[in-house]
Amino acid sequence: MKITWFGHACFLIEGGGLRIVTDPFDASVGYEVPGVRADVVTVSHEHYDHNAVGNVHGNPRVIRQPGEFQLDGVTIKGIPTYHDRSQGKQRGKNTVYVFNLEGMSIAHLGDLGHGLTPDQVKAMGRLDVLLVPVGGTYTIDAQEAVQVVNQLQPRVVIPMHFKTPHSTINIAPVEGFIHNYDRVAKRPYLEMSAPEPGTEMKVILLDYVHSGKAGSSPA
């Protein structure tokens, strides 16, 4: 299983014979729009920086709502949440997606805007990898993200949705989140063939990939 970050909340997850793209954005976000092919695209909510499915090649199946979906042995579960702290009254609904493939479980929180309820934590289950927004303003901020990480107890945490030199969106940089952890690894991508061994949680900062190449880490 391999995870590549294209900036903002957009990742390519490769595993179980499928290529899954999460929350594709349009060019106004500031990152280079990846000319990536996918079998499946997930959309956490209908905002321009998360729903540009037309930029993904390959005639993918698009999943835009909660529910459970089976695709060639890969299970995708959409869990209803909100984009704000007022049950969607300010920014609407948000769908968290949990991908189960190759014996591993990956959660993409989209633009989660609040702490999780016990039922939401239970629905996500044991997580090997958590893709969590940390930039605040439109999502949970760095300290709220730490609390969500503590709720979910994943094996690997990958921050997303934060300010970089490429981003045009007014959100906070990643430093406010990663300074809460003693060790943060930087990698061009995450590749796992089995759940990460050991009991210590790992925080991994992925490089922004553009034109097929990894760029400099933002921190």
C-alpha positions, 0 to 999 in steps of 0.5 A: 500500500502506498500513499502519495500527497498532492497537496491540501487534502488530496492523496493517491492511495494505491492498494488492493489493486485500486488507485483511490484519489481523495478530495481533488482540488482545482488550480485556484488552491495554488498546488499543481493539479495532478494529472492522475488516473484513478479507479475511485475518487472520494469527495468529503464535501462539495467545496471547490478545493475538495470536489474537482473530480473532473481533474482526475483521469480514468473515468473513476467511480465517484463516492460523495456520501456516507455508506459502505462500498465494496470494490474488488475486495477493498471496503470504503466506509463513509461516516457522516460528520460536520464541517464546523462545530455547529452541526453543519449550520455554518459550513455544512456536512463532511464525510470521513472515509475509512479505506480497508485494503491489504489488511490495513485501515486508512482514515481520511478526515476531509474537512472535519470541523469538530471533535469526534463523538464516541459513536464516530470513533467506534465507527472508524475502528482500529486505524493504521494510518490517519490523514488529519487536517491541522490548519484550522479556520475551515477545519479543526486546528492543530490542538484539536487535531492532537485531541482527535489523534488521541481519540483515534490512536492510529499507528501512523499520523499524516497531517494535511490541509495546512498552509505551505508556500504553494497554498493560496488558502488562509490556514495555519502552517503545519508547525503548530501541529508537529511541535506537539510530537518529539519525532516527526519523519519526513518522507516523499511518500508512505509505503507499507506492506503490513501494519507498522510494527511496535506500539509507538505512534509515528507522525510522518510529514509527506512531501508535496508531489508535483509533475510526478516528483516530490517537492521540498517538505514544507517544514 
